Amino acid sequence: RERWCGVKAPRFSPQWRPFVGPLSPASRQMALLIINSLFSYLVTAGYLAGNPLALARRRTRNHQSTRQVERFLEQDQWQALLAAVDALPRDSERNCQHYARAKYLVALLYLLGPRVSEVAEHTMSSFQRIRGRWWWQVTGKGRKEARVPVNEDLLAALSEYRRFYGLHPLPDPDESTPLVMNLKGAAGIGDNMIYRIVKRLVIRAAARLEADDPHQAEKLRRASTHWFRHTSITHQADAGIDLRHLQRNARHARLDTTGLYLHAEENEWHEAMERHRLKGQKE
């Protein structure tokens, strides 16, 4: 400890040390998660043969946390869901309304990763333009204020949805229009309606997978609105979004919660087991 920690001193003083004291438990956890993410990237890029931190088991991960992080849609399931939305009938005005709302809602849930209550409670004014960029200003769990970046895909989905109802493509700062409207565009919808819309979509999507992969179809049928939040965070992690940004997007108070969505280590672990073969070591 004496080599690394000491009182503040000029940079070139013999008494200078890089730290004035030990890292807090939270800082140590953050450092390990960042280093683990770096090693996983280097393994994927082919610079390293393995991740040394993969040997460290996460003793603090309980059964409930593990079960929650598994409640997300894999890429095949997600693509089936998008196809189910695209296949919704549009042969009448009412069906066009259902389609417009479903398409926008799916984009909103996936690209922002909100809690369903946040979707029901917020208005279009929660979209704010700051220094030329769009953000979603959200009051979330515990009444905590936060903001999440709005990317081009979501901005396009939002503009398309608003045009459908004759609104200006971009919301006003003081606009009271609900974030997601009922079919007539006159009022918002609640948690229960959002849940029912999502369930109808996942059932349609599961039917598309049933013939080729009944296991995936059955898992998809179990999906609920909160699965979309897990799916959003997981897919962001898979896309390589920086862990710091991922934590802020998810609005997690603790970095180790965000770490539960990093699956690179599990993938590496599973691939390593392919070397353990019934007829001997695989060359």
Buried (B, 14 or more C-beta within 10 A) or exposed (E): EEEEEBEEEEEEEEEEBEEEEEEEEEEEBBEBBBEBBBBBBBBBEEEBEEBEBBEEEEEEEEEEBEEBBEBBBBEEBBBBBBEBBEEBEEEEEEEBBBBBBBBBBBBBBBBBBBBBBBBBBBBBBBBBEEEEEBBBBBEBEEEEEBBBBBEEEBBEBBBBBBEBBEBEEBBEEEBEBBBBBBBEBEEBBBBEBBBEBBBBBBBBBBBBBBEEBEEBBEBBBEBEBBBBBBBBBBBBBBEEEEBEEBBBBBBBEEBBBBBBBBBBBEBBEEEEEEEEEEEEEEE
